[in-house]
Amino acid sequence: MEKRTEVGNRWRGSPELLAHVARAALRATGQEEERTPGLIDIEVSGDHEIFASPSDFTAQASREALAGFKSIHMEATGEAVTVVVDWSWRRPWWSPGRINQNIPDAEVVLEVTGAEKTAVEEAFSLVRAALWRAGGQGEQRQAIFFTGGIIAVALMILAVASGLYLLKVPDQVIKIAAGPMFVAGLVAGALLGTWVYPSLEVAPAAETHLRRTIRFVVPIVLTLILGGVAKALYG
């Protein structure tokens, strides 16, 4: 029995892209019919949402499952090969892998097995190309957002200080509060960066954690900062 396996630790893509991976798996196994019982299985809180086709998945997968899944299992079997793709969380998002490099946050596994090496290699190449369209963003980019989270919280602290200033809180009180807020901000910022750019994410482009955070946080922070600056300048 021949086998090809590849393991990654990051995958961020839309539900449609995950469905595309499923279609690639079906093509790789030589299945003409799209409907395959148990093709995609989402596990969340001990429950399973199971779909027999890529179109079923995109039409019926609940937002709650996509946002909070523990694992997603995809399996397609043909006469020559079997393709399995697994997305799974190994650690909570709030406990980033860089704390312990031996335990990544998540794992993405592509496994293709079959009797003939040529068939396995062809199927592996086909599915791999579809899968890693959303997996080619490395740890460096995640580190940028990890750092960016700290910077974002620092700006939020500045915004809070501006807000306190607008409320005419004494300067001395603001200075005393700045220290604890800074320490708490370092921790909160690291967590925010990890949440904003998680190792695994299945969401439409407009609904990713990053886009949602930008839409919510940026206007508030800018308003508070500009308000504080305006008050400092014009009284």
N, C-alpha and C positions, 0 to 999 in steps of 0.2 A: 504494500500500500504506500503510495506516494503522498507527501504532505508538504505544503508551504504555509508558513505562519509569519505574520508580522504584527508587532505590538507597538502602539503609540500611546501617548498620554493626554492628547488634546484633540478635541473635535468640536467645532462651532459652525453650525449651518442651519438652514431653514428646514421645516418639515418636508418641503418639496425636494430638497436636495437629498434628504434621507430616503425619500421615496425613490429618487433616481438611483441611489445605491441598490435598493431592492430590485429595481428593474434590471440593473446591470447583473445582479446575482441570478435573476431568472434567465437572462440571455446567456450567461456563462454556463448555466446548467442545461441549456438546450430546451427549456420549457416554452412551448408555444402558448399555453394558457397562462394568463396573468394570475388567476386565482389559485392560491396554494394554501391549504389550511395551515395555520400557525406560522405563516411567513414572517410576521413581525409581532413580537410579544414585548409589551411595556410593563415592567413591574414597578409598582409604586405603593408603598405602605402595605405590603403583603397582598395587594390586589393585582390582577393582570388585565390589561386591555390587549386583546389579540385580534389581529387583522389578517385577512386572507389575500389581500392585494395591496399594492402601493396606493391605489386610488381610495380604497377603504380607509387606509391609514390617514391620508391627508384630509379626508372628508369627516372622519369620525373620531380621531384621537382627541381626547379632552385637553384643554389648556392646562388643567391641573396635573395631568400625567406628564405632559411635556415639560412643565416647570419643575416638577418634583420627583422625577423618576429615579429609582435606584439603579435600574439596568434596562437596557433594550437589547433583545436578542432577535437576530434575523437569521433565518436558515432556509436554504433552497437546495433541493436534491434532485439530480438528474441521473441519467443512465451512466454517465462517465464520471461525474464529479459531484461533490457536495460542498457548498459554500456556506460558511458560518461567519457572521459578524456580530461582535458583542461590544456594546458600550456600557460601562459600569463605573459607578463611583466607589472608590476604595476608602476615601476619607471624606468627612464633611467639607463643604466649600470654605467654612470659616477656619479650617485647620490646614493651611497651605502646605504643599509638598516640600517647599524649600526649607521648612523647619526640620524636616528629616528627609534627606535626598533619597533614602532607600524606600520610601513609601510615597509614591506619587498620589496626587489627589484622585486621579481617574485612570482608566485603562480602556483602550480601544484595540480589539483583537480581530484580525482577519485571518481565517483559517480555511484552506482549500485542500480537500483530500480526494483521491481517486486512484484507480488502478494504473493508469498510464501517466508518465511524467509529462509528456507533451500536452495532454489535455489539462492537467493540473496547472502547468505554467501559463497556458493561454487563459484559463479562467481566472487565475490569480492576477494576471496583468490587467485584465478587463475590469475586474471589481476594484482592484487597488487604485486604478486611475480615477474611478468615480468616488471612492471613499475619501481619498486624501485631498480632494479639492477643498474640503473643509478642515483638513488636519495639518496643513502645511505651515500654520502659524506657530512658531516655536516659543520656547520659554522666554526668549529675549523680549518679545512683545508683551507677554504676560508680566514680566518684570517691570516693564515701562508703566503698565497700568497699576501694578502694585505700588510703585513709587508715586505715580500720579494720584492714587488714592490718598496718600499721605499729604501731598500738596493740596488736594481738594479740601481735605479736612482743615488744613492750615488756613486756607481761604475762608472756610466756614467759621473758624475761630475768629478770624479778623472781622467777618460779617457780624458775629455775635457781639464782639467788642464794639463795633460801630453801632449796633442796635442798642447796647447798654448806654453808649454815649448819647444817642438820640433820646433816650429816656432820662437823661440827665443824672445817671448814676455817677457818683464821685470818681474821679480819676484813680484815686488810691485803691478803691474797691476793685476797679477794672484790672489794675496792675496785679493785685493779690490773686484774682481769679485766673489771670492769664497762665500762671505756672501749672496748676492742676489741669486746666483745659488743654494745655500743650501736651502734657503726658498722656492724657486720655485720648487726645487727637492722634498721637502716633499709633496707638493700638487700633482706634476706630478707623484711621486712614488705611492701615494695612488690610483690615477686614473689608473695608469698602472697595479697595482696589481688587481684591480677590473676588468679591461678589460681582463687581462691574464687569470683570473679564474672566469668567470661570473657565475651568479646564474643559467642561462639557456644557454645551448649550444647544438646544433645538428650539429655535424660535424664528419667526419672520424677521427680516432685517429691521423693520420699524419697531419691533417689540423686544429687541434684545435688552439685557440689563443696561448696557452702555447707553443706548438711545434713550431709554426711559429715564435714566439718571440725569442725562444732559437736559432733557426737557423739563425735569422737575427742579433740579438743584440750581442750574446756572442762573435762571431769572431771579430766584430768591437771593442768592449770594450777591449778584451784581447790584440788585436794588438796595440791599443793606449797606454794602460797601460804599456805593455812590452817595447814599443818604448820609452816611457818617462823614464822608469827605466834604460834601456840600455844607453840612452843619459846621464842620471845622473851619471852612473857608469863609462862610458868610454869616455864621452865627444863627 
